[in-house]
């Protein structure tokens, strides 16, 4: 992409979830503005005019892939259409904690970073027996920064130099663990993954 690169890009792969995305964008837009970071939303489907208006209303850039092509295709498009040295992926149904971007930008120089993911359950019609965890993404590695084996795609940042070194996300993969492959390749190449305790999302 042409133009001067910036310190950070906050990017969202999404598909037809405008109401959730509205909450996510409202939570990150002030932090993006404070740091001069860009926001990029990639729609893994045909263009949706109200979603474009929502994204642009928060100062972001909206890109539509035209048809559903998969989460890792959308992730790679997020990198392609952004310029930040730190590319911060968020799921479209999160709300970032105060200080989330500050924490990522001041973290130790791992090539991939992630933080806590705290489930927030909406509604009361939950079908669980109590012996198994709810099927909701969660991550809590404690109150201190540390190296991690994996962090999850709902709250996952990588350095552009690492992406250029390791290569794109495998577009054949989808479903649970679709981001693990890239982190495995990073670690096999001598890179490290860091957990940033203050960079959390709900």
Residue, then its C-alpha position, 0 to 999 in steps of 0.5 A: x500500500x502506498x503512503x507513509x507507514x504508521x506506528x500501528x494499524x488496528x484491523x478487523x476481519x468481519x462478515x455481516x456483524x455490523x452491530x457487534x462491530x459498532x461496539x468494537x469500533x467505538x472502543x478502539x477509535x479513541x485509542x487509535x486517534x490518540x496514537x495516530x493509528x489507522x483502522x482497517x475493516x475487511x468484509x469477508x463478503x460483498x460490500x455492505x453500505x451501512x457497514x462502510x458508513x459505520x467504519x468511515x464514521x470512525x475514521x477507518x478504511x473499509x475493504x470488501x472481498x466480494x464474497x466469503x473467502x475465509x478468515x485467513x484470506x481476510x487476515x492477509x487482506x488486513x495486512x495488505x491494506x494497512x501500513x502500521x509496523x504493528x498490525x493489531x488484529x481484533x475480532x469484530x465482537x470485542x470491546x478493548x480495555x482502556x490502555x489496550x493499545x498503550x500496552x501493546x505499543x510499550x510491550x517487550x519486542x516479541x514478534x507476535x503479541x496478545x493479551x487477555x480475552x475475557x468472555x462476556x456472556x449476553x442473554x440467559x439461554x445458555x445450554x451447558x452442563x457445568x462440567x465443560x467450559x462454554x464454547x467461547x474464546x478466552x485467554x488468561x495467563x496471569x497478571x504479568x507479561x510473559x512469553x506465551x506458546x500461543x495467543x488467540x486471534x481475537x486479540x492478536x498483534x504481529x510486527x510487519x517485519x515478522x509477517x514479511x519474514x514468515x509469510x502470510x496466514x495459510x488461506x486453506x485453514x479455517x475454524x478453531x486454531x486457524x491462527x496457530x499455524x502462523x505462530x508455530x511457523x514463527x516460533x520454528x523460525x526463532x521468533x517469540x510470542x508475548x502475552x501482554x497482561x494489560x492489553x485485554x479485551x472483553 
